[in-house]
Amino acid sequence: MFMRTIGIMANAGKDAALHVAKAADEYLRARGVAVLLQHHVAEEIGDAGRGLSDSEVTDADAVLVMGGDGTILATSRECASKGTPMLPIHLGRFGFLTEVSPEDLNPALDALLSGNFTVDERMMLRCESLRGADEEDQASAFALNDVVIANGPLSRVLHLRMSVNGKYVTTYAADGIIIATPTGSTAYSLSAGGPLVHPSMQTILVTPICPHTLTARALLVPEDAEITIVVERDPQDMVRVTVDGQVGFPLLAGDEIKVRRSPYPARLLTVGGADFYDKLQSKLRWGERMVY
């Protein structure tokens, strides 16, 4: 795959991201690569006339993502349907999804331009919210990490009925439910007691949040399963769906949430950085013996 055009998408709230974006733009253009910039990136580097919409930037052969995991999650929703691969540059705090540090930017760009990279396809989810007897589609979104159905400002136990492929499974009395991809298994699901799952696995995780029972555990279902969650009981319950911690909408009693595998995977470029097991040890300190 020859990179003729490369897009740059950067977190507008991080000065460091915009600084690295400018450096990458200069480095790539000096090597004859056409660089597509978001409007705010073009303005910050003093070349506002080159600014493009996010949709136009993701038409590139590949996109450099300058920021943390949240920036990657947002960019994945723009890139996935087009099949545009992303090379994440780590400028956040945790950085489980990011691939390259700013210090290694130039060698990473050289590897990208010379074809010394691999494409890691990550499963995504499609979430639909349905309301009414005619199941009118109220809202939909794509998730790289997770879809969370949880209580709102008031701390009330929710009753959420779950079915898989039309088969009733259980009704959770809990603060909520996390439906996650293997990529999302290291995020909110892990904090709620879910398992670590290698991102190459093709499965969907269902993890209850603070279930009011001693028997509820995380559940893994096949990749082609359709999970349906129905909000039950008190119509005064304040329930929200949140997608990747960034996109959300409210639910009412009787509303249905349907979650299934997205037809579009996120495509992450790797140029020889840390793998999944390296990151478990460096980011989560997995397997370390604690000394008190």
Buried (B, 14 or more C-beta within 10 A) or exposed (E): EEBEBBBBBBBBEBEBBBBBBBBBBEBBEEEEBEBBBBBBBBBBBEEEEBBBEBEBBBBBBBBBBBBBBBBBBBBBBBBBEBEBBBBBBBBBEBBBBBBBBBEBBEEBBEBBBEEEBEBBBBBBBBBBBBBEEEEEEBBBBBBBBBBBBBBEEEEBBBBBBBBBEEEEBBBBBBBBBBBBBBBBBBBBBBEBBBEEBEBEBEBBBBBBBBBEEEEBEBBBBEBEBBBBBBBBBEEEBBBBBBBBBEBBBEBEBEBBBBBBBBEBBBBBBBBBBBEBEEBBEEEBEEEEEEEE
